[in-house]
């Protein structure tokens, strides 16, 4: 059995401590190098740069990334976004230092040719080294300037949360400014070093303040808990329907909002590309590293949008990360294999991948009609960005138009980052996003009209209509397919430009989709995307990188065997797809034909026109699949037909009659008693409440409470609440609550509200006993008294229960006992079946620990609106007086 110290009640992590210390150590290393160069007049070379770079990557990058991931789980919007972004900054800066140390002679500032180290002159290597330093510095400045703008936004937004972080991040903003200047002027390094010393002092103070807060569960030393100014002063009043607020709050309590991080990543990538397009960066080696590391941040934004069940942003940020990664590695290939980026027009004219990005961007733009104006504008600018990179349109002016659009897109993304952060911190729309151009009702009606034009297809249940990662799955395969048509020069340097276009979406990003399916997909798990990732990787390996890898055409036998293996595997996937929907079956069939084409290529008998037709068909099917998956999952209905499954699973009635765990009915006293006996014996059961279904464990069995965390994969820092049968039980133990708190509780219970109250020995008298350290936090606990007869009867038999919502962590709540049985039944000891839940969302959570000061804090808005709770509280105060 795990010790109580492992639970949220006595272990309340503060990952921001780790993030602050990572920044402190990073600036310390940079300050040491700055002062060293300022005193000696000689820049760090060789091993010094390598060591500094490695430390920046490991400490400022990886450790700070861990801090950012933990703060995402703590629902800390600002810290999560900041630490992940700064992890990318320090990793990029560290990688630049490593490049300076490892390959000082690999770059030339005047052209893209390599500098040979085997020169007879002793002065020539020194001169070339200096030119290499300048070339790398130019590339680093582009990234530093981009992060300066982001750091300024973060420092401003942090002033709405506390008065330590704005000075820390503000000082980081200034040090980035002088670091950029210091790459060319030595005096700026001294100024940067002084500012970095200030960051170290402030960072240590902030880390100490947060560490003490984590230990004592309250603010011990000043700095946190109070803001420089109220965030509400920034905004205007925005009218939003109660239902919309309720839904949004419910989603936001899972993980911190990733929208700011995703938009911020767009800023960095677009900014660096703009520098390159306007010829400020002479080579793109360092820019490739900066954008590639930044793309990791955007993929994390996509991942956390997925965890929040936000298919729109999960797909959008995934697609954007794919776009930037493809474009940056395309430029890298040009830098390596071609003498100038302006000599690529004849090669690019044969490439079609940009057209696919344009189509997908238009799809997101159309869907954004159902969202706010700012989101529509952001998508519209991305459409223009994709248009600017279509070589068939711009020809020789490719880089000029791309640079202009990158500049405009970076500015708009920076504004979107600021708006997202402010609105996330305030938990409401303070800065207007603009009206919704097309209401959800009108949008659905339009899609239903399209559906009526097609054959009549019955609605398929939501669970089989689309899974969340499906849109990205179709985008990956569609882009890889159309990109495989790009080169008409197989096995020479011109085909190298196609490598990133097929390899990145088809393999790298599709492996990310496979990871999403591992976590939550219910169709094939990771099998389908993982298999197709292997197909596209092999395709790239042989068809586009064959000469780079020195693959002899006479040695294709191994690829022939691999193609046969892929044919067999995909044939089985086709059978499974026949049980799902027509679109997936068509895609898997087309992929099977493409594998046949690959097999014929290894046998040197491939009809190229036929392969081109099949690649085009594959891309078109994926476009349709993307639209259908996005729309159907967003609106939880099959608005765009996916086609009925051709095969239907034959169900075994005997198996269906045997659920994975006991499922007695709540309509019988014997059913309630059966669940009570299971709970008393140390089991974990799904039980109804007056909101949604919950997982429950008896306070007599801490091991059972421990199992709840494992069953739903709930983070340990998220405490469980306590439910009791009636207000009389609470009054019987007479907790030392203030009269105002007693009056408030009396007026709201029983009901769909959870109140966080001070913890104390009274809980043991209530029947909590040895589970005292396993529920709530160290100093507080949330109490629930459900207004449901079934739950009240159960609690009379069991005593207090530790509960949490009956859903896998990060997924929607269970609103019917069948959902509990299907999703978690194989892990539970029983489910009390009570039909549909009373509500669709969990209870409203109110922090009452400062009620005597006249302050109620709302952790989550549920069935009972915040306005109603506040109205009730005002009445209670009047009656109390």
Buried (B, 14 or more C-beta within 10 A) or exposed (E): EEEBEBBBBBBBBBBBBBBBBBBBBBBBBBBBBBBBBBEEEEBBEEEBBBBBBBBBBBBBBBBBBBBBBBBBBBBBBBBBBBBBBBBBBBBBBBBBBBBBBEBBBBBBBEEBEEBEEEEEEEEBBEEBBEBBBBBBBBBBBBBBBBBBBBBBBBBBBBBBBBBBBBBBBBBBBBBBBBBBBBBEEBEBBBBBBBBBBBBBEBBEBBBBBBBBBBEEBEBBEEBBEEBBEEBEEBBEEEEEEEEEBBBBBBBBBBBBBBBBBBBBBBBBBBBBBBBBBBEBBBBBBBBBBBBBBBBBBBBBBBBBBBBBBBBBBBBBBBBBBBBBBBBBBBBBBBBBBBEEBEEBEEBBEBBBBBBBBBBBBBBBBBBBBBBBBBBBBBBBBBBBBBBBBBBEEBEEEBBBBBBBBBBBBBBBBBBBBBBBBBBBBBBBBBBBBEEBBBEEEEBBEBBEEEBEEEEEEEEBEEEBBBBBBBBBBBBBBBBBBBBBBBBEBBBEBBBBBBBBBBBBBBBBBBBBBBBBBEBBBEBBBBBBBBBBBBBBBBBBBBBBBBEBEEBEEEEBEEBBEBBEEBBEBBEEBBEBBBBBBBBBBBBBBBBBBBBBBBBBBBEEEBEEEEBEEBBBBBBBBBBBBBBBBBBBBBBEBBBBBBBBBEEEEEEEEEEEEEBEBBBBBBEEEEBBBBBBEBBBEBBBBBBBBBBBBBBBBBBBBBEBBBBBBEBBEBBBBBBBBBBBBBBEBBEEBEBEBEEBBBBBBEEBBBBBBBBBBBBBEBBBEBBBBEBBBBBBBBBBBBBBBBBBEBBBBBBEBBBBBBBBBBBBBBBBBBBBBBBBBBBBBEBBBBBBBBEEBBBBBBBBBBBBBEBEEEEBEBBBBBBBBBEEBEEBBEEBBEEEE
